[in-house]
Amino acid sequence: MEMMFVQVKGYQIWIDHPDFEQRENGLDIKRFCVTREKDYGDINAPLLETDNFDMVKKLIEMLNKQPRE
């Protein structure tokens, strides 16, 4: 399965396979990653890497409360 992402309001939410062994980028990569669209391709730029989608939702809620760049 290929990694999927959703792009919303200048941010990208990357979603990898739930099974560690089938993840596109290896076992040590978290399932969810949030980046800024402008930082696409910069592996050092994630805002959040987690296996817990609730953390992604909390980050998005926080980012929505901040003024846009």
C-alpha positions as a Markdown table, in Angstrom:
| # | Residue | x | y | z |
|---|---|---|---|---|
| 1 | Met | 0.0 | 0.0 | 0.0 |
| 2 | Glu | 1.3 | 3.4 | -0.9 |
| 3 | Met | 1.4 | 6.2 | 1.7 |
| 4 | Met | -1.4 | 8.7 | 1.4 |
| 5 | Phe | -1.7 | 12.3 | 2.4 |
| 6 | Val | -4.3 | 15.0 | 2.8 |
| 7 | Gln | -3.5 | 18.6 | 2.1 |
| 8 | Val | -5.5 | 21.2 | 4.0 |
| 9 | Lys | -4.9 | 25.0 | 4.5 |
| 10 | Gly | -1.2 | 24.8 | 3.8 |
| 11 | Tyr | -0.5 | 21.6 | 5.8 |
| 12 | Gln | -0.1 | 18.0 | 4.8 |
| 13 | Ile | -1.1 | 15.0 | 6.9 |
| 14 | Trp | 0.7 | 11.9 | 5.8 |
| 15 | Ile | -0.9 | 8.5 | 6.6 |
| 16 | Asp | 1.1 | 5.3 | 6.4 |
| 17 | His | -0.1 | 1.7 | 6.6 |
| 18 | Pro | -1.3 | 0.5 | 10.1 |
| 19 | Asp | 0.8 | -2.6 | 9.8 |
| 20 | Phe | 4.4 | -1.8 | 10.7 |
| 21 | Glu | 5.8 | -4.4 | 8.2 |
| 22 | Gln | 3.9 | -2.8 | 5.3 |
| 23 | Arg | 4.9 | 0.8 | 5.9 |
| 24 | Glu | 6.4 | 2.5 | 3.0 |
| 25 | Asn | 9.3 | 4.0 | 4.9 |
| 26 | Gly | 10.2 | 1.2 | 7.3 |
| 27 | Leu | 9.5 | 0.0 | 10.8 |
| 28 | Asp | 10.9 | 3.0 | 12.6 |
| 29 | Ile | 8.6 | 5.5 | 10.9 |
| 30 | Lys | 5.4 | 6.7 | 12.7 |
| 31 | Arg | 2.1 | 6.2 | 11.0 |
| 32 | Phe | 1.1 | 9.8 | 10.9 |
| 33 | Cys | 3.2 | 12.9 | 10.0 |
| 34 | Val | 2.1 | 16.5 | 9.7 |
| 35 | Thr | 4.2 | 18.9 | 7.6 |
| 36 | Arg | 3.7 | 22.4 | 6.1 |
| 37 | Glu | 3.0 | 22.3 | 2.4 |
| 38 | Lys | 5.9 | 24.7 | 1.7 |
| 39 | Asp | 8.3 | 22.3 | 3.5 |
| 40 | Tyr | 7.4 | 19.3 | 1.2 |
| 41 | Gly | 10.5 | 17.1 | 0.6 |
| 42 | Asp | 12.4 | 18.4 | 3.6 |
| 43 | Ile | 12.7 | 15.3 | 5.8 |
| 44 | Asn | 13.8 | 17.5 | 8.7 |
| 45 | Ala | 10.7 | 19.6 | 8.7 |
| 46 | Pro | 7.8 | 17.5 | 10.2 |
| 47 | Leu | 5.7 | 19.4 | 12.8 |
| 48 | Leu | 4.6 | 16.1 | 14.3 |
| 49 | Glu | 5.3 | 12.4 | 13.9 |
| 50 | Thr | 3.1 | 10.0 | 15.8 |
| 51 | Asp | 1.2 | 6.7 | 15.8 |
| 52 | Asn | -1.7 | 8.4 | 17.6 |
| 53 | Phe | -4.3 | 10.2 | 15.4 |
| 54 | Asp | -5.7 | 12.1 | 18.4 |
| 55 | Met | -2.3 | 13.9 | 18.5 |
| 56 | Val | -2.8 | 14.9 | 14.9 |
| 57 | Lys | -6.2 | 16.3 | 15.6 |
| 58 | Lys | -4.9 | 18.3 | 18.6 |
| 59 | Leu | -2.2 | 19.8 | 16.5 |
| 60 | Ile | -4.6 | 20.7 | 13.7 |
| 61 | Glu | -6.9 | 22.4 | 16.3 |
| 62 | Met | -4.0 | 24.3 | 17.7 |
| 63 | Leu | -2.8 | 25.4 | 14.2 |
| 64 | Asn | -6.3 | 26.5 | 13.2 |
| 65 | Lys | -6.3 | 28.9 | 16.2 |
| 66 | Gln | -3.1 | 30.6 | 15.1 |
| 67 | Pro | -3.0 | 33.4 | 12.5 |
| 68 | Arg | -1.9 | 32.1 | 9.0 |
| 69 | Glu | 1.7 | 32.8 | 7.9 |
